[in-house]
Amino acid sequence: MSGWHPGHCAPRPADGARAAQSADLNLLVASAPSKGVIGARLGYSFQVENRGPDNTGGILTIELPPSFVRTTGESIGLAPCTGETTLVCKPALGVWEPDDTVGYFSYVRLTQAGTFTIKARVTSDVPDPDPTNNEVTITTTVTTPPAAALTATVVTRRVSLTTAKGARVTTVKAGSHAILIRDRTTLDNFHLTGPGVDARTGVPYVGNRTVKVTFRKGATYRYRSDAHPRLGGSFRAT
């Protein structure tokens, strides 16, 4: 008499049946500045990696602090992100494929000093065997920019650049400088150009703005109004 084995009676999978789908999503931080100053524009980059084994749809959610103002139209990736303080990002073709890594990038402008946290989380439409790698937290410290040593003043038909003592700038020390731009007219603007520098206000802009620039030793820099280019002057970095 032949032996009997329980396995002989085990049910066989029906034709066309397959194992349940799953996808191990991994969320990575590609770039995230840890420091910034009020008024600066910073870029944050995230990557969604699908380690397989199957395709999956899903959502990447990025929570920004209210003081981080997203710059409109500057998120990129295979699919754009929507939203302002809560960014929602989806795969461009509806799914993240196995072994694919998709990047999502967004610029923000800093409006308040302090230490702030950005939280990001990716979720899958199918079971994820390792949810521990689906969330990241980023901390950025924002400080007040240094007091400006140079002041640019824009009034109707006059564009000037002066030192803290009010003297016209003819030479500056090479290196980093903060410039306070005081724009008081919609008819002209301040536009500073030279090696490594291109800083400006818009012609319709009225208000105060501080920009940080770096002057190269021996280089000549020029400032003007774009509406009336003959208004302005130049100086040399020493």
GUZAZA-188995 format. One record per residue (C-alpha): residue number from 1; x, y, z; residue in one letter. Coordinates in steps of 0.02 Angstrom, whole numbers, padded with zeros to 5 digits. Example, Ala and Ser with C-alpha at 12.3 -4.5 7.8 and 13.67 -1.06 7.14 Angstrom:
2
num 1 px 00615 py -00225 pz 00390 residuo A;
num 2 px 00684 py -00053 pz 00357 residuo S;
***
This chain:
238
num 1 px 00000 py 00000 pz 00000 residuo M;
num 2 px 00072 py 00164 pz -00052 residuo S;
num 3 px 00096 py 00302 pz 00077 residuo G;
num 4 px -00026 py 00447 pz 00090 residuo W;
num 5 px 00037 py 00628 pz 00097 residuo H;
num 6 px -00073 py 00776 pz 00142 residuo P;
num 7 px 00007 py 00878 pz 00005 residuo G;
num 8 px -00071 py 00765 pz -00125 residuo H;
num 9 px -00241 py 00837 pz -00083 residuo C;
num 10 px -00191 py 01021 pz -00075 residuo A;
num 11 px -00294 py 01131 pz -00192 residuo P;
num 12 px -00205 py 01192 pz -00347 residuo R;
num 13 px -00212 py 01376 pz -00398 residuo P;
num 14 px -00341 py 01414 pz -00529 residuo A;
num 15 px -00278 py 01450 pz -00703 residuo D;
num 16 px -00227 py 01636 pz -00721 residuo G;
num 17 px -00219 py 01665 pz -00532 residuo A;
num 18 px -00071 py 01764 pz -00467 residuo R;
num 19 px 00000 py 01819 pz -00301 residuo A;
num 20 px -00063 py 01980 pz -00222 residuo A;
num 21 px 00026 py 02135 pz -00286 residuo Q;
num 22 px 00146 py 02236 pz -00178 residuo S;
num 23 px 00270 py 02377 pz -00201 residuo A;
num 24 px 00407 py 02435 pz -00083 residuo D;
num 25 px 00413 py 02625 pz -00100 residuo L;
num 26 px 00564 py 02717 pz -00031 residuo N;
num 27 px 00562 py 02906 pz -00004 residuo L;
num 28 px 00729 py 02996 pz -00018 residuo L;
num 29 px 00787 py 03176 pz 00008 residuo V;
num 30 px 00894 py 03226 pz -00141 residuo A;
num 31 px 00929 py 03404 pz -00082 residuo S;
num 32 px 00870 py 03506 pz 00067 residuo A;
num 33 px 00957 py 03663 pz 00131 residuo P;
num 34 px 00977 py 03666 pz 00319 residuo S;
num 35 px 00998 py 03856 pz 00328 residuo K;
num 36 px 00929 py 04011 pz 00242 residuo G;
num 37 px 00890 py 04195 pz 00268 residuo V;
num 38 px 00727 py 04290 pz 00257 residuo I;
num 39 px 00690 py 04333 pz 00076 residuo G;
num 40 px 00798 py 04193 pz 00005 residuo A;
num 41 px 00733 py 04063 pz -00116 residuo R;
num 42 px 00775 py 03883 pz -00074 residuo L;
num 43 px 00748 py 03724 pz -00174 residuo G;
num 44 px 00694 py 03557 pz -00100 residuo Y;
num 45 px 00708 py 03394 pz -00197 residuo S;
num 46 px 00629 py 03226 pz -00158 residuo F;
num 47 px 00640 py 03057 pz -00245 residuo Q;
num 48 px 00515 py 02915 pz -00245 residuo V;
num 49 px 00596 py 02746 pz -00277 residuo E;
num 50 px 00493 py 02592 pz -00316 residuo N;
num 51 px 00590 py 02438 pz -00262 residuo R;
num 52 px 00455 py 02324 pz -00332 residuo G;
num 53 px 00403 py 02195 pz -00366 residuo P;
num 54 px 00248 py 02276 pz -00445 residuo D;
num 55 px 00185 py 02439 pz -00518 residuo N;
num 56 px 00089 py 02552 pz -00402 residuo T;
num 57 px -00003 py 02716 pz -00402 residuo G;
num 58 px 00008 py 02827 pz -00251 residuo G;
num 59 px 00034 py 03002 pz -00182 residuo I;
num 60 px 00184 py 03099 pz -00117 residuo L;
num 61 px 00127 py 03229 pz 00009 residuo T;
num 62 px 00244 py 03370 pz 00064 residuo I;
num 63 px 00192 py 03480 pz 00211 residuo E;
num 64 px 00272 py 03654 pz 00206 residuo L;
num 65 px 00271 py 03780 pz 00350 residuo P;
num 66 px 00154 py 03928 pz 00317 residuo P;
num 67 px 00305 py 04046 pz 00310 residuo S;
num 68 px 00378 py 03948 pz 00164 residuo F;
num 69 px 00292 py 04024 pz 00012 residuo V;
num 70 px 00298 py 03911 pz -00138 residuo R;
num 71 px 00355 py 03995 pz -00298 residuo T;
num 72 px 00218 py 03967 pz -00427 residuo T;
num 73 px 00257 py 03856 pz -00575 residuo G;
num 74 px 00428 py 03800 pz -00520 residuo E;
num 75 px 00397 py 03621 pz -00465 residuo S;
num 76 px 00465 py 03493 pz -00586 residuo I;
num 77 px 00470 py 03305 pz -00602 residuo G;
num 78 px 00388 py 03175 pz -00711 residuo L;
num 79 px 00227 py 03243 pz -00639 residuo A;
num 80 px 00202 py 03415 pz -00561 residuo P;
num 81 px 00150 py 03446 pz -00382 residuo C;
num 82 px -00006 py 03545 pz -00340 residuo T;
num 83 px -00050 py 03646 pz -00185 residuo G;
num 84 px 00029 py 03784 pz -00082 residuo E;
num 85 px 00072 py 03731 pz 00096 residuo T;
num 86 px 00021 py 03549 pz 00064 residuo T;
num 87 px 00099 py 03489 pz -00098 residuo L;
num 88 px 00021 py 03335 pz -00179 residuo V;
num 89 px 00130 py 03245 pz -00307 residuo C;
num 90 px 00077 py 03096 pz -00415 residuo K;
num 91 px 00163 py 02983 pz -00542 residuo P;
num 92 px 00151 py 03058 pz -00717 residuo A;
num 93 px 00084 py 02902 pz -00801 residuo L;
num 94 px -00023 py 02847 pz -00655 residuo G;
num 95 px 00102 py 02722 pz -00582 residuo V;
num 96 px 00279 py 02710 pz -00516 residuo W;
num 97 px 00359 py 02563 pz -00605 residuo E;
num 98 px 00477 py 02439 pz -00521 residuo P;
num 99 px 00660 py 02498 pz -00514 residuo D;
num 100 px 00608 py 02676 pz -00560 residuo D;
num 101 px 00661 py 02829 pz -00462 residuo T;
num 102 px 00560 py 02987 pz -00493 residuo V;
num 103 px 00613 py 03161 pz -00435 residuo G;
num 104 px 00503 py 03302 pz -00374 residuo Y;
num 105 px 00571 py 03478 pz -00345 residuo F;
num 106 px 00498 py 03639 pz -00278 residuo S;
num 107 px 00563 py 03814 pz -00240 residuo Y;
num 108 px 00502 py 03911 pz -00088 residuo V;
num 109 px 00534 py 04087 pz -00028 residuo R;
num 110 px 00571 py 04114 pz 00158 residuo L;
num 111 px 00468 py 04247 pz 00246 residuo T;
num 112 px 00500 py 04221 pz 00432 residuo Q;
num 113 px 00646 py 04185 pz 00548 residuo A;
num 114 px 00648 py 04027 pz 00653 residuo G;
num 115 px 00676 py 03840 pz 00643 residuo T;
num 116 px 00549 py 03752 pz 00533 residuo F;
num 117 px 00507 py 03572 pz 00488 residuo T;
num 118 px 00455 py 03501 pz 00320 residuo I;
num 119 px 00371 py 03330 pz 00323 residuo K;
num 120 px 00351 py 03219 pz 00170 residuo A;
num 121 px 00262 py 03052 pz 00154 residuo R;
num 122 px 00231 py 02934 pz 00009 residuo V;
num 123 px 00087 py 02810 pz 00005 residuo T;
num 124 px 00057 py 02663 pz -00112 residuo S;
num 125 px -00104 py 02598 pz -00190 residuo D;
num 126 px -00049 py 02419 pz -00157 residuo V;
num 127 px 00022 py 02345 pz 00004 residuo P;
num 128 px 00197 py 02408 pz 00047 residuo D;
num 129 px 00302 py 02273 pz 00132 residuo P;
num 130 px 00414 py 02403 pz 00217 residuo D;
num 131 px 00321 py 02563 pz 00267 residuo P;
num 132 px 00466 py 02619 pz 00378 residuo T;
num 133 px 00551 py 02705 pz 00230 residuo N;
num 134 px 00399 py 02805 pz 00173 residuo N;
num 135 px 00423 py 02964 pz 00276 residuo E;
num 136 px 00559 py 03096 pz 00294 residuo V;
num 137 px 00575 py 03252 pz 00401 residuo T;
num 138 px 00684 py 03403 pz 00357 residuo I;
num 139 px 00733 py 03546 pz 00471 residuo T;
num 140 px 00783 py 03718 pz 00404 residuo T;
num 141 px 00840 py 03864 pz 00511 residuo T;
num 142 px 00796 py 04036 pz 00442 residuo V;
num 143 px 00887 py 04191 pz 00503 residuo T;
num 144 px 00874 py 04378 pz 00474 residuo T;
num 145 px 00992 py 04439 pz 00336 residuo P;
num 146 px 01138 py 04549 pz 00390 residuo P;
num 147 px 01115 py 04736 pz 00389 residuo A;
num 148 px 01150 py 04809 pz 00219 residuo A;
num 149 px 01313 py 04907 pz 00201 residuo A;
num 150 px 01259 py 04973 pz 00030 residuo L;
num 151 px 01096 py 05059 pz -00014 residuo T;
num 152 px 01022 py 05075 pz -00188 residuo A;
num 153 px 00893 py 05213 pz -00208 residuo T;
num 154 px 00773 py 05226 pz -00355 residuo V;
num 155 px 00668 py 05381 pz -00379 residuo V;
num 156 px 00601 py 05456 pz -00540 residuo T;
num 157 px 00745 py 05487 pz -00660 residuo R;
num 158 px 00880 py 05445 pz -00532 residuo R;
num 159 px 00964 py 05281 pz -00483 residuo V;
num 160 px 01103 py 05287 pz -00352 residuo S;
num 161 px 01210 py 05170 pz -00248 residuo L;
num 162 px 01282 py 05236 pz -00086 residuo T;
num 163 px 01379 py 05177 pz 00067 residuo T;
num 164 px 01309 py 05171 pz 00243 residuo A;
num 165 px 01376 py 05349 pz 00264 residuo K;
num 166 px 01287 py 05411 pz 00109 residuo G;
num 167 px 01439 py 05425 pz -00005 residuo A;
num 168 px 01425 py 05373 pz -00188 residuo R;
num 169 px 01500 py 05201 pz -00218 residuo V;
num 170 px 01653 py 05201 pz -00332 residuo T;
num 171 px 01745 py 05050 pz -00261 residuo T;
num 172 px 01692 py 04906 pz -00146 residuo V;
num 173 px 01788 py 04770 pz -00059 residuo K;
num 174 px 01777 py 04603 pz -00151 residuo A;
num 175 px 01669 py 04472 pz -00066 residuo G;
num 176 px 01490 py 04457 pz -00005 residuo S;
num 177 px 01382 py 04610 pz 00022 residuo H;
num 178 px 01200 py 04645 pz 00065 residuo A;
num 179 px 01118 py 04785 pz -00035 residuo I;
num 180 px 00959 py 04870 pz 00025 residuo L;
num 181 px 00859 py 04923 pz -00127 residuo I;
num 182 px 00738 py 05067 pz -00093 residuo R;
num 183 px 00628 py 05079 pz -00247 residuo D;
num 184 px 00509 py 05227 pz -00241 residuo R;
num 185 px 00443 py 05238 pz -00419 residuo T;
num 186 px 00351 py 05132 pz -00547 residuo T;
num 187 px 00444 py 05220 pz -00689 residuo L;
num 188 px 00619 py 05153 pz -00654 residuo D;
num 189 px 00704 py 05006 pz -00568 residuo N;
num 190 px 00873 py 04951 pz -00500 residuo F;
num 191 px 00972 py 04825 pz -00603 residuo H;
num 192 px 01148 py 04775 pz -00551 residuo L;
num 193 px 01255 py 04670 pz -00667 residuo T;
num 194 px 01434 py 04607 pz -00676 residuo G;
num 195 px 01532 py 04444 pz -00660 residuo P;
num 196 px 01425 py 04324 pz -00557 residuo G;
num 197 px 01293 py 04457 pz -00518 residuo V;
num 198 px 01123 py 04494 pz -00595 residuo D;
num 199 px 01007 py 04573 pz -00465 residuo A;
num 200 px 00857 py 04682 pz -00503 residuo R;
num 201 px 00686 py 04744 pz -00455 residuo T;
num 202 px 00546 py 04752 pz -00583 residuo G;
num 203 px 00507 py 04922 pz -00659 residuo V;
num 204 px 00330 py 04923 pz -00582 residuo P;
num 205 px 00397 py 04870 pz -00411 residuo Y;
num 206 px 00389 py 04992 pz -00266 residuo V;
num 207 px 00457 py 04946 pz -00094 residuo G;
num 208 px 00612 py 04888 pz 00000 residuo N;
num 209 px 00709 py 04731 pz -00040 residuo R;
num 210 px 00876 py 04664 pz 00020 residuo T;
num 211 px 00984 py 04561 pz -00097 residuo V;
num 212 px 01146 py 04471 pz -00061 residuo K;
num 213 px 01282 py 04475 pz -00193 residuo V;
num 214 px 01464 py 04425 pz -00208 residuo T;
num 215 px 01588 py 04539 pz -00298 residuo F;
num 216 px 01744 py 04468 pz -00381 residuo R;
num 217 px 01909 py 04556 pz -00354 residuo K;
num 218 px 01960 py 04665 pz -00501 residuo G;
num 219 px 01788 py 04656 pz -00585 residuo A;
num 220 px 01683 py 04806 pz -00637 residuo T;
num 221 px 01497 py 04812 pz -00596 residuo Y;
num 222 px 01363 py 04923 pz -00670 residuo R;
num 223 px 01192 py 04974 pz -00609 residuo Y;
num 224 px 01052 py 05057 pz -00708 residuo R;
num 225 px 00867 py 05077 pz -00738 residuo S;
num 226 px 00803 py 04957 pz -00870 residuo D;
num 227 px 00675 py 05088 pz -00921 residuo A;
num 228 px 00808 py 05225 pz -00939 residuo H;
num 229 px 00980 py 05139 pz -00957 residuo P;
num 230 px 01074 py 05305 pz -00950 residuo R;
num 231 px 01025 py 05320 pz -00767 residuo L;
num 232 px 01150 py 05234 pz -00651 residuo G;
num 233 px 01336 py 05211 pz -00630 residuo G;
num 234 px 01476 py 05087 pz -00605 residuo S;
num 235 px 01607 py 05035 pz -00477 residuo F;
num 236 px 01754 py 04917 pz -00459 residuo R;
num 237 px 01782 py 04777 pz -00333 residuo A;
num 238 px 01954 py 04785 pz -00251 residuo T;
***
